[in-house]
Amino acid sequence: MTAEGEADILLNLQLEDETSQVLLKKVLYVPEMGSSGLVSVRCIQAAGGVVSFAENTVSITHEGKLHGMARLQHNAYILQTIDLIVVNATENVVAQRARVEEKHGTLLDWHRCLGHISFHRVKQLADHHSQMIIDGSRTNPTCVSCIAAKQTRTPNSSPSTRRTTVPLQLIHTDLAGPMKTTSLGGARYYLLFIDDYSRYTIIYILR
Ligand SMILES: [Zn+2]
């Protein structure tokens, strides 16, 4: 993310039943963050403020006097603000300060990092995010994992091609058993005959 400006912000804060004014100095304007802003606890402490966390609330005091309150909402402490006034705004002076480190990788590295998305998408993303650097060639490499994942296997044999032209030309037979469970009639084996041409099947139950 890149800061596009810096300003001092005068905040009107809501306390229990009164209001308070606090001047935040050197606030960075980062358009990518949208309408929400972040206040650094460390910066408040550095300016002599005291930040205390209690159950669902945060209070900001300075020299024993309450100046601001934040309440827990959806995992974030939201500063109870009424409005704000921008003072001393300057544009583009601190653009470097909030710049996020660049990340490097080959096209194949990025493809793997991003869950094997298409190389075209990787390039599109890199074109839109200045911190995402593609090292080396932009020619689509070969991803062995992608090839393996998309490959289909040919079946071992083609679905039954009939080799016979008349009944009884070829008979398939199988004797199976002994079975673990004996039939009610006491049999533990069966003998099977299948005529290849007509698929006529006879089964003999054997003891
Ligand atoms: Zn892949």
Boltz pocket constraint, residues with backbone or C-beta under 6 A from the ligand:
constraints:
  - pocket:
      binder: B
      contacts: [[A, 111], [A, 112], [A, 116], [A, 143], [A, 144], [A, 145], [A, 146], [A, 147]]
      max_distance: 6.0
